[in-house]
Amino acid sequence: MTIQSELLTARIDVVLVEPWDFVTVNGSGPFTADVLQTDQSSSISPTALLLEVHSPLKYNTEKYRYFIATPRHAGTTFDQLIAGMPVGCNSLASLLKRQKMGMRLT
C-alpha cells in the first residue's frame, strides 16, 4: 500500500494553534477530519492534503469545512501521520466549498 492510499483512508485529528482569532472562536480542538485527496506531485510523500472536518469551523460570518494542509517544517512529511506521529502544518488554507478547489491538488 502506498503512502497516498494509506492517507486516503485516514481519519486524523487537527489541532489549531493559530491564528489566535480563529482559535478564540473555535477552540484548539482536536477536530476530526478525513483526508479526501493528496497531492500526487511526489512519489515519496504528498506535499498537500485536502481535509474535510466533521464539524464546520467558523470565522467571521462563514463556516468552513474543507482545508488544504501543507507541512510546516522542511524535512517533515505526511508519512509521519501513518506512523502515528504529529505533523505541524502551515496555516490551513480554507475553502468554503469543495467545488471551488476543483478537487485537484497537483
N, C-alpha and C positions, 0 to 999 in steps of 0.2 A: 504494500500500500504506500502511495506517495504522501509526502507532507501535505500537499494540496488536498488530496482526497480525505486524509485524516482530519484536516481543519474544517472541511465542508460538513463533517458530521459532528463537529464540536459545539458544545454549549459552554460559553465562557462567562466569567464574572468580570464586569467592568467596574473599576473603582476610579472616581473622579477626584482630582486634587486641584485643578484649575480650569478655567478662570474662576476666581472667587465668587463672582456674582452668579454664575451658573450653579456652582456648588451650594451657594446660600439658598437658592430656590429649590434645588432637587435633592440636596444632601450629597454625601460622597458615595453612597452605595453600600454594598455591591449591587449592581444591576445585571440581571441575567440577560445574555444576548446570544443569538445564533449567528454563526458565520454563514453568510449567504453566497459569498463569492470571494475568490482570491485573485490576486494579480498573477498572471502567468509569465511575467517578463523574466523571471529567474527559474531555472530548472532545479535550483537547490532549495530555496525557501521563498515564499511570496514576500513581496515588499509592501503590500497593502491588503487589507481585509475590508469587505463590506459587511457591516454588522447590523442586525436588527434587534433592538432592545425589546423585551417583552412588554414593558410599560413605557409609554412615551414620556420623554423628558421635556420640561417646559423651559422656555426662555423668552422673555418679554411676553408677547401675546400668542406665540406659536408653540406647537407641540412637535417634537422631533422623535422619530423612531429609527431612522437609518443614519449610519455613521460610517465614515471611512477612517480606518486606523492605520497608522504607519509607525514602525519602530522609532523610538526617540533617540536612542544612542547608537553610534557606529558599532558594528560587530554584534548587535542584538538582532535575533531573527525570530520569526514566529514559530519555528520548530521547537523553541523552548516551551511554548504552550502545551505541546503534545507531551513533553516531559514533565508537565505539572508545575513549571516554573512561571513566575510572573514576567510579563513583558511590558516595560514602560513605553507608552506611545506618545507621540506628539499630539497636540490639540486635535481632537477629533473634528473633522470637517462634517458638519451636519447637513442633512438633506431633508427637505420637507416631504418629498415624495420619492419613492423608489424610481419612478419613471424619469425623473429629472436627470438621473445619472446615466440612463440608457443601459444600465447593468454591464458596462464594460470598464474594467479597471486597467486594461492593457493599453 
